[in-house]
Amino acid sequence: MNSPWTVTPEPFDSTVAAELWRAYYTEVSDRWYLLHEGHTTDPDELEREVAADTGAYLAAPGGVLLVARYRGEPAGTAGVRMIDASTGELKRVFVRPEMRGKGGGSVLLAEVESSARGLGAERVVLDTRGDLVEARMLYARHGYQETAPHNDEVFAEHWFTKKLI
């Protein structure tokens, strides 16, 4: 049986990548603001933040952005960038809420890990927030282990690593 999921590399600055980045950022920002301040993200702030992080670090030769499509429709994204000669950092791992529970997160992780290996990574690292429970559960199911911080990202509350070789 063929999977309804396909995953392919996508230019970080494509229309599809931009739409998924906006959906990702809107969700994680709104969740943070609702939890901590009781309101959603200010639209002007959202536009500034989306524009400020173009995702250029996910371009070749040191990175790649992948887009997952469910029955041909863009449904998720995952990227990896090399932060040293043997370590890839996962970025923008996201599946649209209405597509969750259909295996897309697992498909994306498998493909982004393969891409990281192709870039020379022997391990991958990532950071996430405590309120992103679904993400933390996904990483744990796929063998990621909590570890010491690898960056000083202001919103990071949990750091994970996984050996690839």
C-alpha positions in Angstrom: 0.0 0.0 0.0 1.3 3.4 -0.9 1.7 6.0 1.8 -0.4 9.2 1.4 2.7 11.1 2.6 5.5 12.4 0.4 8.5 14.3 1.6 10.7 16.4 -0.7 13.4 19.1 -0.3 12.0 22.6 -0.7 13.7 26.0 -1.1 13.6 27.8 2.2 12.2 30.9 0.4 9.5 29.2 -1.6 5.8 30.1 -1.3 5.0 26.7 0.2 7.9 27.1 2.8 6.7 30.6 3.7 3.2 29.4 4.2 4.2 26.5 6.5 6.7 28.8 8.4 3.8 31.3 9.0 1.5 28.5 10.2 4.3 27.1 12.5 5.2 30.4 14.0 1.6 31.4 14.5 0.8 28.3 16.4 3.8 28.3 18.7 3.6 32.0 19.3 -0.1 31.9 20.0 0.3 29.0 22.4 3.1 30.8 24.3 1.1 34.0 24.6 -2.1 32.3 25.6 -0.3 30.3 28.3 1.7 33.2 29.7 -0.3 36.3 28.9 -3.8 35.2 28.1 -3.9 36.5 24.5 -2.8 35.6 21.0 0.2 37.1 19.2 -0.1 40.7 18.2 -0.4 40.7 14.4 2.4 43.3 13.9 4.8 41.3 16.1 3.9 38.2 14.2 4.7 39.8 10.9 8.1 41.2 12.2 9.1 37.8 13.6 8.1 35.8 10.5 10.0 38.3 8.3 13.1 38.3 10.6 13.7 34.6 10.4 13.9 33.7 6.7 15.2 30.2 7.2 18.3 30.9 5.1 20.3 28.7 7.4 18.3 25.7 5.9 19.9 26.3 2.5 22.6 24.1 0.9 25.4 23.4 1.4 24.9 23.3 5.2 21.2 22.7 5.6 18.0 21.4 4.0 14.3 22.1 4.4 11.9 19.3 3.8 8.1 19.7 3.1 5.7 16.8 3.8 2.6 16.6 1.6 -0.4 14.6 2.5 -2.2 13.4 -0.6 -0.3 16.2 -2.4 -1.2 19.0 -0.1 1.5 20.8 2.0 1.0 19.5 5.5 4.3 19.8 7.4 8.0 20.7 7.4 11.3 19.8 9.0 14.7 21.2 8.5 18.3 20.5 9.5 21.3 22.7 9.6 24.8 21.6 10.4 26.2 23.4 13.6 29.5 21.6 13.5 31.2 18.9 11.3 29.2 16.1 12.9 26.1 17.6 14.4 22.9 18.6 12.7 20.3 20.8 14.5 16.6 20.1 13.7 14.6 23.2 13.0 10.9 23.9 12.1 9.6 20.5 12.8 5.9 21.0 12.3 2.7 19.3 11.1 -0.4 21.3 10.6 -2.9 20.6 13.4 -5.5 19.1 11.1 -3.0 16.6 9.7 -1.7 15.4 13.1 -2.3 11.8 14.1 -1.8 10.5 10.5 1.9 9.6 10.8 3.4 12.8 9.3 5.6 13.6 12.2 7.2 10.2 12.0 7.7 10.4 8.3 9.3 13.8 8.6 11.7 12.7 11.3 12.8 9.7 9.3 13.5 11.9 6.3 15.1 14.8 8.1 17.4 12.3 9.9 18.4 10.8 6.5 19.1 14.3 5.2 21.2 15.0 8.2 23.3 11.9 7.6 23.7 13.0 4.0 25.1 16.3 5.3 27.6 14.3 7.4 25.8 14.4 10.8 26.6 11.6 13.2 24.0 13.0 15.7 21.2 15.5 15.7 20.1 17.9 18.4 17.1 20.1 18.9 15.4 22.4 21.4 11.7 22.8 22.2 9.4 24.3 24.8 7.7 22.6 27.7 4.2 23.4 26.4 4.9 21.7 23.1 4.0 18.4 24.6 3.1 16.7 21.3 6.6 17.5 19.9 8.3 16.1 23.0 6.3 12.9 22.8 7.2 12.5 19.1 10.9 12.9 19.8 10.8 10.5 22.7 9.0 7.9 20.6 11.7 8.1 18.0 14.7 7.6 20.4 15.6 11.2 21.2 17.0 11.7 24.7 16.9 14.8 26.8 20.3 16.3 27.2 22.1 19.4 28.3 21.5 22.7 26.5 23.4 23.1 23.2 22.3 26.7 22.7 21.0 29.7 24.6 17.7 30.0 22.8 15.5 32.2 25.0 12.3 30.1 24.7 14.0 26.7 24.8 13.1 24.6 27.9 14.1 21.1 26.7 17.0 19.9 24.6 17.2 16.6 22.9 19.8 14.6 21.0 19.9 11.4 19.0 22.8 9.5 17.6 22.5 8.7 13.9 25.4 6.3 13.5 
